Amino acid sequence: MPEMLQDVLDFAREGFAEVNAVQGLIVALVAALMLSKWSRLLIIAAGAVIAHIVLDVMSPVFAEVGDFRLPDLLEQYYWHYVATLYVGYLLAIGILFTVKRVVVKR
């Protein structure tokens, strides 16, 4: 059992590390500001993952340094990346929403 718990914690750390960059923190901050109650966290985190992926794909196009390329949707590593992003956004948005609730008491 402790090995399984360690695997879950490693996955959460990996996800949080993926989100802990400028792009990820900005997306998480906007998502936390949009979040109104805890029950919407799963949906808002999914939307944040979609926004992150769209920004990853479109960044080279906007910067005019590359062409539009779809991600490798049929590869297992890509879906592992998406899952780690989701877990990372769950953590980051949850933390930022907690801070928001403490600072802005309603």
N, C-alpha and C positions, 0 to 999 in steps of 0.2 A: 504493500500500500504506500509506503513512503516514496518508493521509486515513481509511482504514478503521480503523486502529489508534486514531486520534483519536476517531472515532465510538464505538468500543467503550469507550474511557476516559471519554468524556462520558456515556455510558449508565451506566457504573459509578458515576461521581460523582453523577449524578442519583438513582440508587437509594440510594446511601449517604446522600444528603441527605434522602430520604424517611424513612429509618429513624432518622436522627439527631435524634429528638425523644423526649420522655419516654416516650410509649406504645411507640414502636419500640425504644427501648433496654431497657425492661423486658421486652418480649417476647423480644428478642435475648438478654438475660441469662438468662432462664428457659430458653430453648432451648439456650444454651451449657452451662448446668448439666445439662441432660438428655442432651446429646451425650456419648457414651461413646467413640467412635472416629471417625476422619476419614471412613471409608467411609459413614457415616450422615448426613453433612453435607447432601447434596442433599434427603433426605427430611425432616430436621429443619427445613431452611429452608422447604420447602413447607408444613409444618405451621405455621411461624411466620407465613407469609403468610396462611394461612387464619385463624389467630387474630387477626391484625391487621385483616383485613377484617371478621370478626365483631365485633370491638370497635368498628370504625368505624360499623357498621350499628346496633349495639345501644347505643352511648353515649348518644344522645339519648333513647332509651327508658328507660334506667336513670336518667338525670338528670331525667326527666319534663319535658323541654323540647321534645320532638318526638314524632312518630309513627314507627312502624316503616315503613321504606321500603327496598325492595330496591335494590341498586346497578344502574347502567345496564349490564347484562350484554351487551347487543347493540351497544354503542358501542365503536369502535376505541380511543378514548382510555382507556377503562376497562382494557382488556387491556394497553395500554402501561403504565398505572399498576401493574397486577399484576406485569408483567415487571420493571419497575424495582424494585418492592418485593422481588421474589425475588432479584435481583442484590444489592440492598442488604443483605438478610438473609444472603446467602452471605458477603459481606464482613464484616459486623458479627459474626455468629456465629463465623466463622473466626478473627477477631481475638480475641474473648473466649475462645474455646476454647483458643487458643494461650496466652493469659495464664493460663488455668486450668491448663493442662498444666505451665507453668513454675512456678507457685506451688504446686500440689499434685503433687509428684513421686511417682509410683507405681513 
